[in-house]
Amino acid sequence: MTSEITWHKSSYSGARGDCVEVSEGRTAHIRDTQNRTQAQLSVSSSEWTALLDTLRAN
């Protein structure tokens, strides 16, 4: 399934290599750049938007 997903590095990723990749659409997929073959988190686009709004507010 992940081969069909277009990933990009999250703007929230740090400069020290603690990177997160995301794929945004009807469902948002989130994974650890250094462990791409391990599990990924998938949430609805509204949940993803709510998380980003919370992060921006803090």
mmJSON file of the N, C-alpha and C atoms, coordinates in Angstrom:
{"data_MODEL":{"atom_site":{
"group_PDB":["ATOM","ATOM","ATOM","ATOM","ATOM","ATOM","ATOM","ATOM","ATOM","ATOM","ATOM","ATOM","ATOM","ATOM","ATOM","ATOM","ATOM","ATOM","ATOM","ATOM","ATOM","ATOM","ATOM","ATOM","ATOM","ATOM","ATOM","ATOM","ATOM","ATOM","ATOM","ATOM","ATOM","ATOM","ATOM","ATOM","ATOM","ATOM","ATOM","ATOM","ATOM","ATOM","ATOM","ATOM","ATOM","ATOM","ATOM","ATOM","ATOM","ATOM","ATOM","ATOM","ATOM","ATOM","ATOM","ATOM","ATOM","ATOM","ATOM","ATOM","ATOM","ATOM","ATOM","ATOM","ATOM","ATOM","ATOM","ATOM","ATOM","ATOM","ATOM","ATOM","ATOM","ATOM","ATOM","ATOM","ATOM","ATOM","ATOM","ATOM","ATOM","ATOM","ATOM","ATOM","ATOM","ATOM","ATOM","ATOM","ATOM","ATOM","ATOM","ATOM","ATOM","ATOM","ATOM","ATOM","ATOM","ATOM","ATOM","ATOM","ATOM","ATOM","ATOM","ATOM","ATOM","ATOM","ATOM","ATOM","ATOM","ATOM","ATOM","ATOM","ATOM","ATOM","ATOM","ATOM","ATOM","ATOM","ATOM","ATOM","ATOM","ATOM","ATOM","ATOM","ATOM","ATOM","ATOM","ATOM","ATOM","ATOM","ATOM","ATOM","ATOM","ATOM","ATOM","ATOM","ATOM","ATOM","ATOM","ATOM","ATOM","ATOM","ATOM","ATOM","ATOM","ATOM","ATOM","ATOM","ATOM","ATOM","ATOM","ATOM","ATOM","ATOM","ATOM","ATOM","ATOM","ATOM","ATOM","ATOM","ATOM","ATOM","ATOM","ATOM","ATOM","ATOM","ATOM","ATOM","ATOM","ATOM","ATOM","ATOM","ATOM","ATOM"],
"id":[1,2,3,4,5,6,7,8,9,10,11,12,13,14,15,16,17,18,19,20,21,22,23,24,25,26,27,28,29,30,31,32,33,34,35,36,37,38,39,40,41,42,43,44,45,46,47,48,49,50,51,52,53,54,55,56,57,58,59,60,61,62,63,64,65,66,67,68,69,70,71,72,73,74,75,76,77,78,79,80,81,82,83,84,85,86,87,88,89,90,91,92,93,94,95,96,97,98,99,100,101,102,103,104,105,106,107,108,109,110,111,112,113,114,115,116,117,118,119,120,121,122,123,124,125,126,127,128,129,130,131,132,133,134,135,136,137,138,139,140,141,142,143,144,145,146,147,148,149,150,151,152,153,154,155,156,157,158,159,160,161,162,163,164,165,166,167,168,169,170,171,172,173,174],
"type_symbol":["N","C","C","N","C","C","N","C","C","N","C","C","N","C","C","N","C","C","N","C","C","N","C","C","N","C","C","N","C","C","N","C","C","N","C","C","N","C","C","N","C","C","N","C","C","N","C","C","N","C","C","N","C","C","N","C","C","N","C","C","N","C","C","N","C","C","N","C","C","N","C","C","N","C","C","N","C","C","N","C","C","N","C","C","N","C","C","N","C","C","N","C","C","N","C","C","N","C","C","N","C","C","N","C","C","N","C","C","N","C","C","N","C","C","N","C","C","N","C","C","N","C","C","N","C","C","N","C","C","N","C","C","N","C","C","N","C","C","N","C","C","N","C","C","N","C","C","N","C","C","N","C","C","N","C","C","N","C","C","N","C","C","N","C","C","N","C","C","N","C","C","N","C","C"],
"label_atom_id":["N","CA","C","N","CA","C","N","CA","C","N","CA","C","N","CA","C","N","CA","C","N","CA","C","N","CA","C","N","CA","C","N","CA","C","N","CA","C","N","CA","C","N","CA","C","N","CA","C","N","CA","C","N","CA","C","N","CA","C","N","CA","C","N","CA","C","N","CA","C","N","CA","C","N","CA","C","N","CA","C","N","CA","C","N","CA","C","N","CA","C","N","CA","C","N","CA","C","N","CA","C","N","CA","C","N","CA","C","N","CA","C","N","CA","C","N","CA","C","N","CA","C","N","CA","C","N","CA","C","N","CA","C","N","CA","C","N","CA","C","N","CA","C","N","CA","C","N","CA","C","N","CA","C","N","CA","C","N","CA","C","N","CA","C","N","CA","C","N","CA","C","N","CA","C","N","CA","C","N","CA","C","N","CA","C","N","CA","C","N","CA","C","N","CA","C","N","CA","C","N","CA","C"],
"label_alt_id":[null,null,null,null,null,null,null,null,null,null,null,null,null,null,null,null,null,null,null,null,null,null,null,null,null,null,null,null,null,null,null,null,null,null,null,null,null,null,null,null,null,null,null,null,null,null,null,null,null,null,null,null,null,null,null,null,null,null,null,null,null,null,null,null,null,null,null,null,null,null,null,null,null,null,null,null,null,null,null,null,null,null,null,null,null,null,null,null,null,null,null,null,null,null,null,null,null,null,null,null,null,null,null,null,null,null,null,null,null,null,null,null,null,null,null,null,null,null,null,null,null,null,null,null,null,null,null,null,null,null,null,null,null,null,null,null,null,null,null,null,null,null,null,null,null,null,null,null,null,null,null,null,null,null,null,null,null,null,null,null,null,null,null,null,null,null,null,null,null,null,null,null,null,null],
"label_comp_id":["MET","MET","MET","THR","THR","THR","SER","SER","SER","GLU","GLU","GLU","ILE","ILE","ILE","THR","THR","THR","TRP","TRP","TRP","HIS","HIS","HIS","LYS","LYS","LYS","SER","SER","SER","SER","SER","SER","TYR","TYR","TYR","SER","SER","SER","GLY","GLY","GLY","ALA","ALA","ALA","ARG","ARG","ARG","GLY","GLY","GLY","ASP","ASP","ASP","CYS","CYS","CYS","VAL","VAL","VAL","GLU","GLU","GLU","VAL","VAL","VAL","SER","SER","SER","GLU","GLU","GLU","GLY","GLY","GLY","ARG","ARG","ARG","THR","THR","THR","ALA","ALA","ALA","HIS","HIS","HIS","ILE","ILE","ILE","ARG","ARG","ARG","ASP","ASP","ASP","THR","THR","THR","GLN","GLN","GLN","ASN","ASN","ASN","ARG","ARG","ARG","THR","THR","THR","GLN","GLN","GLN","ALA","ALA","ALA","GLN","GLN","GLN","LEU","LEU","LEU","SER","SER","SER","VAL","VAL","VAL","SER","SER","SER","SER","SER","SER","SER","SER","SER","GLU","GLU","GLU","TRP","TRP","TRP","THR","THR","THR","ALA","ALA","ALA","LEU","LEU","LEU","LEU","LEU","LEU","ASP","ASP","ASP","THR","THR","THR","LEU","LEU","LEU","ARG","ARG","ARG","ALA","ALA","ALA","ASN","ASN","ASN"],
"label_asym_id":["A","A","A","A","A","A","A","A","A","A","A","A","A","A","A","A","A","A","A","A","A","A","A","A","A","A","A","A","A","A","A","A","A","A","A","A","A","A","A","A","A","A","A","A","A","A","A","A","A","A","A","A","A","A","A","A","A","A","A","A","A","A","A","A","A","A","A","A","A","A","A","A","A","A","A","A","A","A","A","A","A","A","A","A","A","A","A","A","A","A","A","A","A","A","A","A","A","A","A","A","A","A","A","A","A","A","A","A","A","A","A","A","A","A","A","A","A","A","A","A","A","A","A","A","A","A","A","A","A","A","A","A","A","A","A","A","A","A","A","A","A","A","A","A","A","A","A","A","A","A","A","A","A","A","A","A","A","A","A","A","A","A","A","A","A","A","A","A","A","A","A","A","A","A"],
"label_entity_id":["1","1","1","1","1","1","1","1","1","1","1","1","1","1","1","1","1","1","1","1","1","1","1","1","1","1","1","1","1","1","1","1","1","1","1","1","1","1","1","1","1","1","1","1","1","1","1","1","1","1","1","1","1","1","1","1","1","1","1","1","1","1","1","1","1","1","1","1","1","1","1","1","1","1","1","1","1","1","1","1","1","1","1","1","1","1","1","1","1","1","1","1","1","1","1","1","1","1","1","1","1","1","1","1","1","1","1","1","1","1","1","1","1","1","1","1","1","1","1","1","1","1","1","1","1","1","1","1","1","1","1","1","1","1","1","1","1","1","1","1","1","1","1","1","1","1","1","1","1","1","1","1","1","1","1","1","1","1","1","1","1","1","1","1","1","1","1","1","1","1","1","1","1","1"],
"label_seq_id":[1,1,1,2,2,2,3,3,3,4,4,4,5,5,5,6,6,6,7,7,7,8,8,8,9,9,9,10,10,10,11,11,11,12,12,12,13,13,13,14,14,14,15,15,15,16,16,16,17,17,17,18,18,18,19,19,19,20,20,20,21,21,21,22,22,22,23,23,23,24,24,24,25,25,25,26,26,26,27,27,27,28,28,28,29,29,29,30,30,30,31,31,31,32,32,32,33,33,33,34,34,34,35,35,35,36,36,36,37,37,37,38,38,38,39,39,39,40,40,40,41,41,41,42,42,42,43,43,43,44,44,44,45,45,45,46,46,46,47,47,47,48,48,48,49,49,49,50,50,50,51,51,51,52,52,52,53,53,53,54,54,54,55,55,55,56,56,56,57,57,57,58,58,58],
"pdbx_PDB_ins_code":[null,null,null,null,null,null,null,null,null,null,null,null,null,null,null,null,null,null,null,null,null,null,null,null,null,null,null,null,null,null,null,null,null,null,null,null,null,null,null,null,null,null,null,null,null,null,null,null,null,null,null,null,null,null,null,null,null,null,null,null,null,null,null,null,null,null,null,null,null,null,null,null,null,null,null,null,null,null,null,null,null,null,null,null,null,null,null,null,null,null,null,null,null,null,null,null,null,null,null,null,null,null,null,null,null,null,null,null,null,null,null,null,null,null,null,null,null,null,null,null,null,null,null,null,null,null,null,null,null,null,null,null,null,null,null,null,null,null,null,null,null,null,null,null,null,null,null,null,null,null,null,null,null,null,null,null,null,null,null,null,null,null,null,null,null,null,null,null,null,null,null,null,null,null],
"Cartn_x":[0.818,0.0,0.86,1.973,2.79,3.452,3.581,4.19,3.285,1.991,1.047,0.914,1.555,1.44,2.625,2.338,3.383,3.712,4.931,5.372,6.167,6.131,7.015,7.418,8.572,9.071,8.205,7.753,6.928,7.72,7.073,7.731,7.992,7.389,7.61,8.817,9.448,10.611,11.785,12.565,13.717,14.929,15.914,17.147,18.139,17.86,18.793,18.542,17.724,17.466,16.222,15.505,14.263,13.109,13.123,12.212,10.932,9.89,8.597,8.172,7.656,7.125,5.61,4.939,3.487,3.0,1.803,1.091,-0.311,-0.689,-1.972,-2.976,-4.184,-5.288,-6.535,-7.457,-8.649,-8.247,-7.151,-6.535,-5.101,-4.668,-3.276,-2.493,-1.337,-0.45,0.807,1.294,2.458,3.405,4.698,5.668,7.003,7.816,9.163,10.094,10.803,11.697,12.765,13.272,14.346,13.842,12.546,11.96,10.775,11.014,9.951,9.19,9.833,9.177,8.342,8.481,7.679,6.296,5.49,4.102,4.003,2.897,2.597,1.268,1.062,-0.175,-1.039,-2.306,-3.241,-4.442,-4.759,-5.881,-6.675,-7.905,-8.726,-8.129,-8.476,-7.935,-8.398,-9.599,-10.066,-9.271,-8.903,-8.063,-6.675,-6.129,-4.806,-4.828,-5.86,-5.993,-6.101,-6.865,-7.007,-5.662,-4.875,-3.545,-2.65,-2.623,-1.781,-2.219,-3.536,-4.046,-3.594,-3.624,-3.177,-1.692,-0.892,0.55,0.862,0.141,0.381,0.005,-0.981,-1.458,-0.508,0.377,1.285,2.657],
"Cartn_y":[-1.196,0.0,1.258,1.276,2.477,2.824,1.869,2.175,3.068,3.115,3.956,5.349,5.58,6.839,7.738,9.016,9.998,10.68,10.504,11.018,12.3,13.172,14.332,14.56,15.172,15.438,16.516,16.263,17.221,18.469,19.617,20.867,20.909,20.017,19.933,19.066,18.461,17.629,18.483,17.938,18.664,18.535,19.341,19.351,18.294,17.61,16.638,15.221,15.063,13.738,13.08,13.779,13.23,13.607,13.002,13.375,12.543,13.204,12.566,12.837,11.815,11.977,11.851,12.633,12.592,12.489,11.986,11.974,12.467,13.572,14.185,13.987,13.702,13.492,13.25,12.44,12.109,11.447,10.713,10.13,10.618,11.026,11.445,10.255,10.021,8.939,9.581,9.07,9.616,8.459,8.652,7.601,8.23,7.448,7.84,7.635,8.669,8.584,7.512,7.361,6.402,4.968,4.776,3.436,3.281,3.518,3.537,2.224,1.108,-0.186,-0.594,0.138,-0.16,0.467,0.326,0.789,2.28,2.657,4.056,4.378,5.638,6.108,6.67,6.3,6.818,7.41,8.667,9.366,10.096,10.448,11.187,12.585,13.2,14.533,15.541,15.378,16.307,16.135,14.908,14.67,15.261,15.093,15.639,17.165,17.785,19.237,19.721,19.003,19.37,19.289,18.266,18.138,19.297,19.617,20.72,22.047,22.27,23.495,23.601,22.481,22.457,22.759,22.173,22.421,23.883,24.458,25.856,26.81,26.424,27.271,27.285,26.295,26.199,26.722],
"Cartn_z":[0.0,0.0,0.0,0.744,0.816,-0.506,-1.43,-2.718,-3.557,-3.256,-3.989,-3.375,-2.258,-1.537,-1.882,-2.108,-2.359,-1.038,-0.579,0.712,0.535,1.553,1.62,3.069,3.253,4.599,5.233,6.433,7.155,7.492,7.421,7.801,9.303,10.056,11.497,11.853,10.875,11.13,11.579,12.473,12.996,12.097,12.364,11.575,12.043,13.148,13.704,13.191,12.188,11.648,12.199,13.081,13.615,12.683,11.506,10.432,10.429,10.002,9.818,8.386,7.722,6.373,6.437,5.594,5.56,4.122,4.001,2.732,3.05,2.44,2.762,1.641,2.022,1.101,1.925,1.427,2.23,3.532,3.489,4.679,4.744,5.929,6.116,6.66,6.075,6.511,7.063,8.198,8.86,9.169,8.887,9.199,9.589,10.249,10.656,9.464,9.066,7.917,8.091,9.314,9.55,9.668,9.79,9.925,8.974,7.708,6.706,6.581,6.86,6.686,7.895,8.983,10.16,10.007,11.003,10.965,10.667,10.077,9.826,10.49,10.777,11.375,10.262,10.234,9.243,9.972,9.648,10.27,9.197,9.524,8.562,8.358,7.254,6.973,8.025,8.572,9.609,10.904,11.234,12.415,12.216,11.03,10.708,10.804,10.261,10.314,11.756,12.574,13.984,14.705,14.422,15.03,14.617,13.334,12.85,13.452,13.565,14.179,15.632,16.348,17.745,17.844,16.966,16.976,16.673,15.737,15.376,16.511,17.302,18.394,19.586,19.639,20.799,20.488],
"occupancy":[1.0,1.0,1.0,1.0,1.0,1.0,1.0,1.0,1.0,1.0,1.0,1.0,1.0,1.0,1.0,1.0,1.0,1.0,1.0,1.0,1.0,1.0,1.0,1.0,1.0,1.0,1.0,1.0,1.0,1.0,1.0,1.0,1.0,1.0,1.0,1.0,1.0,1.0,1.0,1.0,1.0,1.0,1.0,1.0,1.0,1.0,1.0,1.0,1.0,1.0,1.0,1.0,1.0,1.0,1.0,1.0,1.0,1.0,1.0,1.0,1.0,1.0,1.0,1.0,1.0,1.0,1.0,1.0,1.0,1.0,1.0,1.0,1.0,1.0,1.0,1.0,1.0,1.0,1.0,1.0,1.0,1.0,1.0,1.0,1.0,1.0,1.0,1.0,1.0,1.0,1.0,1.0,1.0,1.0,1.0,1.0,1.0,1.0,1.0,1.0,1.0,1.0,1.0,1.0,1.0,1.0,1.0,1.0,1.0,1.0,1.0,1.0,1.0,1.0,1.0,1.0,1.0,1.0,1.0,1.0,1.0,1.0,1.0,1.0,1.0,1.0,1.0,1.0,1.0,1.0,1.0,1.0,1.0,1.0,1.0,1.0,1.0,1.0,1.0,1.0,1.0,1.0,1.0,1.0,1.0,1.0,1.0,1.0,1.0,1.0,1.0,1.0,1.0,1.0,1.0,1.0,1.0,1.0,1.0,1.0,1.0,1.0,1.0,1.0,1.0,1.0,1.0,1.0,1.0,1.0,1.0,1.0,1.0,1.0],
"B_iso_or_equiv":[0.0,0.0,0.0,0.0,0.0,0.0,0.0,0.0,0.0,0.0,0.0,0.0,0.0,0.0,0.0,0.0,0.0,0.0,0.0,0.0,0.0,0.0,0.0,0.0,0.0,0.0,0.0,0.0,0.0,0.0,0.0,0.0,0.0,0.0,0.0,0.0,0.0,0.0,0.0,0.0,0.0,0.0,0.0,0.0,0.0,0.0,0.0,0.0,0.0,0.0,0.0,0.0,0.0,0.0,0.0,0.0,0.0,0.0,0.0,0.0,0.0,0.0,0.0,0.0,0.0,0.0,0.0,0.0,0.0,0.0,0.0,0.0,0.0,0.0,0.0,0.0,0.0,0.0,0.0,0.0,0.0,0.0,0.0,0.0,0.0,0.0,0.0,0.0,0.0,0.0,0.0,0.0,0.0,0.0,0.0,0.0,0.0,0.0,0.0,0.0,0.0,0.0,0.0,0.0,0.0,0.0,0.0,0.0,0.0,0.0,0.0,0.0,0.0,0.0,0.0,0.0,0.0,0.0,0.0,0.0,0.0,0.0,0.0,0.0,0.0,0.0,0.0,0.0,0.0,0.0,0.0,0.0,0.0,0.0,0.0,0.0,0.0,0.0,0.0,0.0,0.0,0.0,0.0,0.0,0.0,0.0,0.0,0.0,0.0,0.0,0.0,0.0,0.0,0.0,0.0,0.0,0.0,0.0,0.0,0.0,0.0,0.0,0.0,0.0,0.0,0.0,0.0,0.0,0.0,0.0,0.0,0.0,0.0,0.0],
"pdbx_formal_charge":[null,null,null,null,null,null,null,null,null,null,null,null,null,null,null,null,null,null,null,null,null,null,null,null,null,null,null,null,null,null,null,null,null,null,null,null,null,null,null,null,null,null,null,null,null,null,null,null,null,null,null,null,null,null,null,null,null,null,null,null,null,null,null,null,null,null,null,null,null,null,null,null,null,null,null,null,null,null,null,null,null,null,null,null,null,null,null,null,null,null,null,null,null,null,null,null,null,null,null,null,null,null,null,null,null,null,null,null,null,null,null,null,null,null,null,null,null,null,null,null,null,null,null,null,null,null,null,null,null,null,null,null,null,null,null,null,null,null,null,null,null,null,null,null,null,null,null,null,null,null,null,null,null,null,null,null,null,null,null,null,null,null,null,null,null,null,null,null,null,null,null,null,null,null],
"auth_seq_id":[1,1,1,2,2,2,3,3,3,4,4,4,5,5,5,6,6,6,7,7,7,8,8,8,9,9,9,10,10,10,11,11,11,12,12,12,13,13,13,14,14,14,15,15,15,16,16,16,17,17,17,18,18,18,19,19,19,20,20,20,21,21,21,22,22,22,23,23,23,24,24,24,25,25,25,26,26,26,27,27,27,28,28,28,29,29,29,30,30,30,31,31,31,32,32,32,33,33,33,34,34,34,35,35,35,36,36,36,37,37,37,38,38,38,39,39,39,40,40,40,41,41,41,42,42,42,43,43,43,44,44,44,45,45,45,46,46,46,47,47,47,48,48,48,49,49,49,50,50,50,51,51,51,52,52,52,53,53,53,54,54,54,55,55,55,56,56,56,57,57,57,58,58,58],
"auth_comp_id":["MET","MET","MET","THR","THR","THR","SER","SER","SER","GLU","GLU","GLU","ILE","ILE","ILE","THR","THR","THR","TRP","TRP","TRP","HIS","HIS","HIS","LYS","LYS","LYS","SER","SER","SER","SER","SER","SER","TYR","TYR","TYR","SER","SER","SER","GLY","GLY","GLY","ALA","ALA","ALA","ARG","ARG","ARG","GLY","GLY","GLY","ASP","ASP","ASP","CYS","CYS","CYS","VAL","VAL","VAL","GLU","GLU","GLU","VAL","VAL","VAL","SER","SER","SER","GLU","GLU","GLU","GLY","GLY","GLY","ARG","ARG","ARG","THR","THR","THR","ALA","ALA","ALA","HIS","HIS","HIS","ILE","ILE","ILE","ARG","ARG","ARG","ASP","ASP","ASP","THR","THR","THR","GLN","GLN","GLN","ASN","ASN","ASN","ARG","ARG","ARG","THR","THR","THR","GLN","GLN","GLN","ALA","ALA","ALA","GLN","GLN","GLN","LEU","LEU","LEU","SER","SER","SER","VAL","VAL","VAL","SER","SER","SER","SER","SER","SER","SER","SER","SER","GLU","GLU","GLU","TRP","TRP","TRP","THR","THR","THR","ALA","ALA","ALA","LEU","LEU","LEU","LEU","LEU","LEU","ASP","ASP","ASP","THR","THR","THR","LEU","LEU","LEU","ARG","ARG","ARG","ALA","ALA","ALA","ASN","ASN","ASN"],
"auth_asym_id":["A","A","A","A","A","A","A","A","A","A","A","A","A","A","A","A","A","A","A","A","A","A","A","A","A","A","A","A","A","A","A","A","A","A","A","A","A","A","A","A","A","A","A","A","A","A","A","A","A","A","A","A","A","A","A","A","A","A","A","A","A","A","A","A","A","A","A","A","A","A","A","A","A","A","A","A","A","A","A","A","A","A","A","A","A","A","A","A","A","A","A","A","A","A","A","A","A","A","A","A","A","A","A","A","A","A","A","A","A","A","A","A","A","A","A","A","A","A","A","A","A","A","A","A","A","A","A","A","A","A","A","A","A","A","A","A","A","A","A","A","A","A","A","A","A","A","A","A","A","A","A","A","A","A","A","A","A","A","A","A","A","A","A","A","A","A","A","A","A","A","A","A","A","A"],
"auth_atom_id":["N","CA","C","N","CA","C","N","CA","C","N","CA","C","N","CA","C","N","CA","C","N","CA","C","N","CA","C","N","CA","C","N","CA","C","N","CA","C","N","CA","C","N","CA","C","N","CA","C","N","CA","C","N","CA","C","N","CA","C","N","CA","C","N","CA","C","N","CA","C","N","CA","C","N","CA","C","N","CA","C","N","CA","C","N","CA","C","N","CA","C","N","CA","C","N","CA","C","N","CA","C","N","CA","C","N","CA","C","N","CA","C","N","CA","C","N","CA","C","N","CA","C","N","CA","C","N","CA","C","N","CA","C","N","CA","C","N","CA","C","N","CA","C","N","CA","C","N","CA","C","N","CA","C","N","CA","C","N","CA","C","N","CA","C","N","CA","C","N","CA","C","N","CA","C","N","CA","C","N","CA","C","N","CA","C","N","CA","C","N","CA","C","N","CA","C","N","CA","C","N","CA","C"],
"pdbx_PDB_model_num":[1,1,1,1,1,1,1,1,1,1,1,1,1,1,1,1,1,1,1,1,1,1,1,1,1,1,1,1,1,1,1,1,1,1,1,1,1,1,1,1,1,1,1,1,1,1,1,1,1,1,1,1,1,1,1,1,1,1,1,1,1,1,1,1,1,1,1,1,1,1,1,1,1,1,1,1,1,1,1,1,1,1,1,1,1,1,1,1,1,1,1,1,1,1,1,1,1,1,1,1,1,1,1,1,1,1,1,1,1,1,1,1,1,1,1,1,1,1,1,1,1,1,1,1,1,1,1,1,1,1,1,1,1,1,1,1,1,1,1,1,1,1,1,1,1,1,1,1,1,1,1,1,1,1,1,1,1,1,1,1,1,1,1,1,1,1,1,1,1,1,1,1,1,1]
}}}
